[in-house]
Amino acid sequence: MSSSPAPIRITSYGARWGAPPRHDTGALVLDVRDRMWDPADAAITAPLVVLTGLDPEVRDYVLSAPDARQTVERTGRQLLALHRAGTDEAVHLYVACWYGRHRAPAVARAVADWLAERGTAADVEHRDIARPLIHREPAKQLEACAFCRMAAGTDPAPLVRDWPDAFAIVPRRPVTPGHLLVIPRRHVRDATTDPAVTAAVMQRAAELGGELAEDLNIITAAGPAATQTVFHAHVHLIPRRHSDGLPLPWTPQRQ
């Protein structure tokens, strides 16, 4: 007796928020992170940012990309082939964009609709569609940010280390000898804003901290109550020595 067709499950997600959910069976992954959203179309896409891929305006823009319809059809055919193999295990499709709000939900829904038109239902979940909206800061705000000016080279600062995604400087008021700041080149408010930026800057901080070869505090702050005073994410590397007398946090706090 033949087994019943496998159910099809489609999940859209944002790669910035982590890998797709773990699964015990095979899966297809469709990565649209660098497709179907043209940065040069800012005049068109700016009003779409506050919407999601389930809104008609975003869906129509995403699916108007030259390869979008072919991608949807090709992916649908691959899913149908797995579905018709007749196993009793679920067939998974994960669709990834950067933040899981726009392209991935639109494409995931389009694949499900393509399958439905051919008599095959699919369960669709949008894992990250309700995540906080993240977008680039206005130009005037970036110009007012001291760290952005350093990153752009308009406010020269002696660099201890320079990477493509971050740089390190000596702060104006170091709290111990050897105190360094590691700063992402992209403007994000704090370490909770964009996990990928935070991961990159922490990696750079760890690399530099390993080269210092001494005891350290590696610290970042998020929000005024946590002593953040510059609202561009940054990481402190603070060499520590026995009996250095440095309290943490080092800014005065009410007892």
C-alpha positions in Angstrom: 0.0 0.0 0.0 1.5 3.4 -1.0 2.0 6.0 1.7 0.1 9.3 1.8 1.8 12.3 0.2 4.1 14.3 2.5 2.8 17.6 3.8 4.5 20.7 2.5 5.6 23.3 5.0 7.0 26.7 3.9 8.7 29.0 6.4 10.0 32.5 5.6 12.6 33.9 7.9 15.2 36.7 8.3 18.8 35.5 8.2 19.8 38.4 10.5 17.7 36.7 13.2 19.4 33.3 13.0 19.2 30.1 11.0 15.9 28.4 10.1 14.4 26.1 12.7 16.0 22.7 13.0 14.3 19.8 11.3 14.8 16.1 11.1 14.0 15.7 7.4 15.4 17.1 4.2 14.7 20.7 3.2 15.0 23.2 0.4 16.4 26.6 1.1 15.7 29.5 -1.2 18.0 32.5 -0.4 16.7 35.9 -1.8 18.9 38.1 0.4 20.6 39.8 -2.5 17.7 39.7 -5.0 14.3 41.2 -5.8 14.9 44.5 -3.9 17.0 47.0 -5.8 18.8 49.6 -3.6 18.7 52.0 -6.6 14.9 51.9 -6.3 14.9 53.9 -3.1 12.2 56.3 -4.3 9.9 53.3 -4.9 10.9 51.1 -1.9 11.0 53.8 0.8 7.1 53.8 1.3 7.2 49.9 1.2 9.6 49.6 4.2 6.8 50.0 6.8 4.7 47.3 5.1 5.4 43.5 4.8 5.6 41.0 2.1 1.9 40.1 2.6 0.8 43.6 1.5 0.0 43.8 -2.2 2.3 46.7 -2.8 5.3 44.9 -1.5 4.3 41.6 -3.1 3.9 43.2 -6.5 7.3 45.0 -6.3 9.1 41.8 -5.2 7.5 39.6 -7.9 8.2 42.2 -10.6 12.0 41.4 -10.4 13.2 39.9 -13.6 13.8 36.4 -12.2 11.1 36.3 -9.5 8.4 34.4 -11.4 10.9 31.9 -12.8 12.3 31.4 -9.3 8.8 30.8 -7.8 7.9 28.2 -10.5 11.3 26.4 -10.3 10.9 26.1 -6.5 7.3 25.0 -6.8 8.3 22.2 -9.2 11.1 21.0 -6.9 8.6 20.9 -4.0 6.0 19.0 -6.1 8.7 16.4 -7.1 9.5 15.8 -3.4 5.8 15.8 -2.5 4.9 13.2 -5.2 7.7 10.9 -4.1 5.1 9.6 -1.6 7.0 9.6 1.7 5.2 10.3 4.9 7.7 12.9 6.1 7.1 16.6 5.8 8.7 18.5 2.9 10.2 21.8 4.1 11.0 25.0 2.2 12.8 27.8 4.0 12.8 31.2 2.2 15.4 33.6 3.5 15.9 37.4 3.1 17.8 39.7 5.4 15.1 40.6 7.9 12.2 38.3 7.1 9.7 41.2 6.6 9.5 41.8 2.9 11.0 39.5 0.2 10.9 36.2 2.0 7.2 36.4 3.0 6.2 37.6 -0.5 8.1 34.8 -2.2 7.0 32.1 0.3 3.3 33.1 -0.2 3.9 33.1 -4.0 5.2 29.6 -4.0 2.3 28.4 -1.8 -0.1 30.1 -4.3 1.6 28.4 -7.2 1.2 25.0 -5.6 -2.5 25.7 -4.7 -3.2 26.5 -8.4 -2.0 23.0 -9.1 -4.1 21.3 -6.4 -1.5 21.0 -3.7 -1.8 22.8 -0.4 1.1 24.0 1.8 1.2 25.3 5.3 3.0 28.7 5.4 4.6 30.4 8.4 6.4 33.7 8.5 8.8 33.4 11.4 10.2 36.9 11.6 7.6 39.1 9.9 6.6 40.8 13.2 10.2 41.6 14.2 11.1 45.2 14.9 11.5 47.3 11.7 15.2 48.0 11.0 16.2 50.5 8.4 19.1 52.9 7.7 19.1 56.1 9.6 18.4 59.4 7.8 21.5 61.2 6.4 21.2 64.1 8.9 21.2 61.8 11.8 24.3 60.0 10.5 26.1 63.3 10.0 25.4 64.0 13.7 26.9 60.7 14.9 30.6 61.0 15.9 31.3 57.3 15.2 29.6 57.6 11.7 31.8 60.5 10.9 34.9 58.5 11.9 33.7 55.6 9.8 33.2 57.9 6.8 36.6 59.6 7.3 35.1 63.1 7.8 36.1 63.2 11.4 39.7 61.7 11.4 40.6 59.5 14.4 43.8 57.5 15.0 42.8 53.9 14.3 44.2 51.1 16.3 42.7 48.6 13.9 40.7 48.9 10.7 38.5 46.1 9.3 36.0 46.2 6.4 33.1 46.0 8.9 34.5 47.7 12.0 37.3 49.8 13.4 39.0 50.2 16.8 40.1 53.4 18.5 41.4 54.6 21.9 38.5 56.4 23.7 38.9 60.0 24.6 38.8 59.1 28.3 40.2 55.6 28.8 39.4 54.1 32.1 42.4 51.8 32.3 45.7 51.7 30.3 45.0 49.9 27.0 41.2 50.7 27.0 39.9 50.4 23.4 36.6 50.8 21.6 35.5 48.5 18.7 32.9 50.2 16.6 30.8 48.8 13.6 31.0 50.8 10.4 27.2 50.5 10.0 25.1 52.7 12.2 23.0 50.7 14.6 21.7 52.2 17.8 23.0 49.4 20.1 23.8 45.7 20.3 20.2 44.7 20.3 19.3 46.4 17.0 20.8 44.1 14.4 22.2 40.7 15.4 24.4 40.4 12.4 26.2 43.7 13.1 26.6 42.8 16.7 28.0 39.4 15.8 30.5 41.0 13.5 31.7 43.6 15.9 32.0 41.1 18.8 34.1 38.9 16.5 36.4 41.8 15.9 36.5 42.6 19.6 37.4 39.0 20.4 40.2 39.0 17.8 41.7 42.1 19.1 41.2 41.0 22.8 43.1 37.8 22.0 46.0 39.8 20.7 46.1 41.8 23.9 46.8 38.6 25.9 45.7 40.0 29.2 42.7 39.9 31.5 39.8 41.9 30.0 36.3 43.1 30.4 34.4 43.1 27.1 31.4 45.3 27.6 28.6 46.9 25.5 25.6 48.9 26.7 22.1 49.3 25.4 20.2 52.3 26.6 20.8 55.3 28.9 19.9 53.4 32.1 22.7 50.9 31.1 25.2 53.9 30.8 25.1 54.1 27.0 25.9 57.7 26.1 26.8 57.4 22.4 23.9 55.8 20.5 26.0 54.0 17.9 26.8 50.5 19.0 30.3 49.9 20.3 32.2 47.5 22.4 34.7 48.4 25.2 37.9 46.3 25.6 39.1 47.1 29.1 42.3 45.5 30.3 42.1 44.6 34.0 44.7 44.2 36.7 44.4 43.1 40.3 43.6 46.0 42.6 43.0 48.4 39.8 40.1 49.8 41.8 37.8 50.1 38.7 34.1 49.6 39.5 31.7 48.3 36.9 30.0 50.1 35.4 32.5 52.9 35.8 30.1 55.8 35.4 28.6 57.0 38.7 25.3 55.3 39.6 22.9 56.1 42.4 23.3 53.6 45.2 
